[in-house]
Amino acid sequence: MDTGKILLGVLAGVAAGAMAGILFAPAKGSRTRRRILRKGEGYVEELKEKFNEYADTITEKLEMAREEVSAFAQKGNEKFEEAEKKVKAAKL
């Protein structure tokens, strides 16, 4: 299973549990709403950080793949030029 999906599921479960705990706690409505907002803001920040880490990882992997493809294409071009020279030399 994809690590990102597992992480997202765990974070969603934690958020749902925290919300349920706050909603069922014996506190005034205004205090409960403030708690919910604070918790929500914390979770949003945490999700943003995780998303940015995930995006950075993907960017790094794409950059590595691009470099590998570029190197592979360069080698292929060199082999083609060598073969072309051999063909020209054989014709003479």
NORFENPE-V113569 format. One line per field, one symbol per residue. phi: phi as a letter, one per 20 degrees, with the letter a starting at -180 (. if undefined). burial: b if it has 9 or more other C-alpha atoms within 8 Angstrom, else e. Layout:
phi->???
burial->???
This chain:
phi->.ffffffffffffffffffffffeffbffffffffffffffffffffffffffffffffffffffffffffffffffffffffffffffffe
burial->eeeeebeeeeeeeebeebbeebeeeeeeeeebeebbeebbeebeeeeeeeeeebeeeeeeeeeeeeeeeeeeeeeeeeeeeeeeeeeeeeee
